[in-house]
Amino acid sequence: MRTARWLVIAGCVLSFGTAMLHGAGYRAVSSEIAGTNARPVLVAAYKVLWLAFSIEFIVLSAIAAAAMGSTRGKQLVLLCSLMPIFNAGLMWFFLGPFLGVYCVAATAVFLLAGGLLLPDATRP
């Protein structure tokens, strides 16, 4: 149980840290894409998606951390692990290997391993 909690906490911290690093690049990336000749709606969509990804990982870390204290913690943490699994796969496919893919994949591994080690829900 203790190992499971530490793995989930590590996944949450890594998820939050990844979100902060990703969000820190918003200003530079948004000014870069705004300087292109892309249509304004495409520029706006890119900015929204950039911020949404950062917010997604902040919320993910909060949900997974809160789930550990729940009777259904195992199921919730395993459900939370799906998001970084899918994101890492998409990032690898479209962007190739880079630091962000490794951070998201590590988040997925920590949450998945921690979720699998958490005890099953107690039945009344």
N, C-alpha and C positions, 0 to 999 in steps of 0.2 A: 504494500500500500504506500509506503513511504517513497519508494523508487518511482512509483506511478505519479505521485504528486509532484516530485521533482522534475520528472520528464514533462509533465503538462506545464508546470511553471516555466521551465526552460523554453518550451514552445511558445508560451504567451509572451515572455520577455523578448524572444527573437522576433515574434510577429510584430510586437509594438515597435521594436527597434528598426525593423525593416520598413514599417510604415513611416517612421520619422525620417529615415534616410531618403525614402522615396519622396515624401512630401517636401523635403529640403530642396529637391531638384526642380520643384514646380516653377519657380520664378524664371530660372534659366531656360527651361524647356519651353515654357509658354511664350517667352519673348522670342525664342528661336523660331518656333512654328508660326508665330504672328508675323514674322519677317518674310515668310514665304509667300508665294502667290496662290496659296490654297484658298478655297472659298471660305468666307467667314463662318458658315455653319460647320464646316469641317474643323476649323481652328477651335471653335467653341466646344464641339464634341470632344476633341482631343483633350482640352483643358479639363472638362468635366470628368472624363474617364481617368485622367491622371490623378485627380483629387479623390475620385470614388475608390480607386484601388487603395490609396493610403487610408482612407476612412474605413474601408472594408476590413483591413488588417487590424486597425485599432479596435473595432467592434468585435472582431473575431477573438482577439486576445481577452477582452473583457468577458465575453460569453463563456469561453473555455475556462477561465479562472473562476468565474462564479459557479460554473457547473460542477466543479469538484466537490462542493459542499452539498450537492443535491443527491437525493436518493436515486435519481436517474443520471447521475454524473457520467457514467461510462458511455451511455448512449449519446449524450449531448457532446461529449468531447470527441467521440468517434465521428459524429456528424460534423463537428467543427473541423475535423481533419480533412474532410472531403474538399473544402474550398482551396486550401493550399495545394492539395494533390492535383486538382484540375488546373489551377493557375500555373503551377510549375510545369505541367505538361504542355499547356498552351504557350507559355513563355519559351520553353525549350524548342518547340516546333517552329514558332514564328521568329524568335529572336536569337536562338542558338544559346550556347553556354556563355554565361557571364555571372557576375557576383549576385545579382538579384535572383537569378534562377536557383542558385545554390542556397541562398537565405530562405527562399520560399520552400524549397524542397526540404531543407533541414527543419523548418517549422512543421511541415507535414509529418516528417519522421518522428519528431518529438511528440506531437499530439497523438499520432496513431499509436506509437509504442506506449505512451502514458495511458491512453484510453483503453488499450487492450489489457493493460495491467490493473486498471481500476476494478474494484469489486463490482459484481453484478448488483442490480437493484434488489433491495430486500422486499420480499412480498409479505403483505399483512396476513 
